[in-house]
């Protein structure tokens, strides 16, 4: 297991390997620059901040990693930056990308919102005596975690309000978070060169290439990048691992409550076309030529686009614009050349070790949203709404209705209730995809996949407090993440440790330890690998994380979980038969 002695050596190296720096720029005094480094586009000036246990870290925030996608660049692939001549101030986060937040509420505190949102935040651990040097040491080769934020492909940011770096940098690793285009800007698809779709994923590829080029400037190892994400961010990370566009850019994956084969979205072009049509109707565009549509969209006021996006987002429910299987287009980096399930079964990404996590009460997080949207009544009136969208958009309407009868019998016998909806949401969207991925990879002899289920009932629950939720026991969607990154939006400015020194704090140490271990040795435990074996596809074992006691609680799936897998296997088999017959 990762030890404090090893951490001390890493941080000591950060200081000792640096010589006294010399700078060719002379305006740093006016910037009040704590720490600098030179990336491929120029010098950047960061700020030294304090993390856990008094660890100092260099924080570079709001660094552009490509040109901002404005005017004619709307909906286009990101373009390279022009170098800047002077030192660029990178001490505060930039604006978040345009969005309409119906999920995070008090958990986030954005400083601004703008289409000029293509920024990265890089957080680098420093030794306490680093104050004598103003330049980042480039010889430490620290492991790098690139984290993709969640938000249903519609909202969110990489800001430190919800993704604070304090826990991870105090364990001697670099954390990179970033903003990428969301909702209509990130995922509108007209299946054309002008508006190809998947721009949010293309932004992430651009960011990974930027990290590869600039890793050493921040003291990182360009060949030791772990890609992680939560919810749709995890699905995006998994999709990128299946894409030829990201080859050589990542070494392993951590996927928290989201997979490319997850049930909460579909990569069907038919779905993408449905949502695009809905959006174009809202903005009043009647043209059918993609180039003409693009011409109108690049000159359309942001407010009009976002109002139409808001309406589409409400109409479709939890997600609206999402990744899509795309055709080849001249001059466009193709991200997703087939359905995720097909790519997985072909062996794409099989050489990358994975950690796949779920929580015991995933969909309690969405209870308020379900109530607001009237989901119980929607399913009562239209049982097809109970199906995963990947099934709904692969079969005919009559077949979808027939298949929905099986879901209604399994989950809603005796009537639709919110509690039954919460259970089916967890099984269909999160738990089944995780187990199925483990089965597929085991059958391929792929790199190890380590599973966990987060079932910790914390003393202070950031998600419950931030969103005023009242469920009992276990962990809901995002809760596991709050013990890996710090929720600074809920922290008192004078409080040095959050969560407080308690069993919550021990869980923070447990979660960050296995994340950092995995970044270093591709196993959650490193020196006690028998305590957390890989899922072998037969037993489908996972680590049950219910208390922070460092007693490894690896369990085999329950009878109920096996029955759930068998049910979903049969459901998808019936869907494939129906699709083949149509």
Buried (B, 14 or more C-beta within 10 A) or exposed (E): BBEEEBBEEBBEBBBEEBEEEEBEBEEBEEBEBBBBBBBEBBBBBBBBBEBBEEBBBBBBBBBBBBBBBEEEBBBBBBEEBEEEEBBBBBBEBBBBBBBBBBBBEBBBEBEEBEBBBBBBBBBBBBBEEBEEBBBBBBEBBBBBBBBBBBBBBBBBBBBBBBBBBBBBBBBBBBBBBBBBBBBBBBBBBBBBBBBBBBBBBBBBBBBBBBBBBBBBBBBBBBEBBBBBBBBBBBBBBBBBBBBEBBEEBBBBBBBBBBBBBBBBBBBBBEBBBEBBEBBBEBBEBEEEEBEEBBBBBBEBEEEEBBBBBBBBBEEBBBBBBBBBBBBEBEEBBBBBBBBBBEBBBEBBBBEBBBBBBBBBBBBBBBBBBBEEBEBBEBBBEEBBBBBBBBBBBBBEEEBBBBBBEBBBEBBBEEEBEEEBBBBBBBBBBBBBBBBBBBBBBBEBEBBBBBBBBBBBBBEEBBBBEBBEBEBEEBBBBBBBBBBBBBBBBBBEEEEBBBBEEBBBBBBBBBBBBBBBBBBBBBBBBBEEBEBBBBBBBEBBBBBBBBBBEEEBBBEEBEEEBEEBBEBBEEBBEBBEEBEEEE
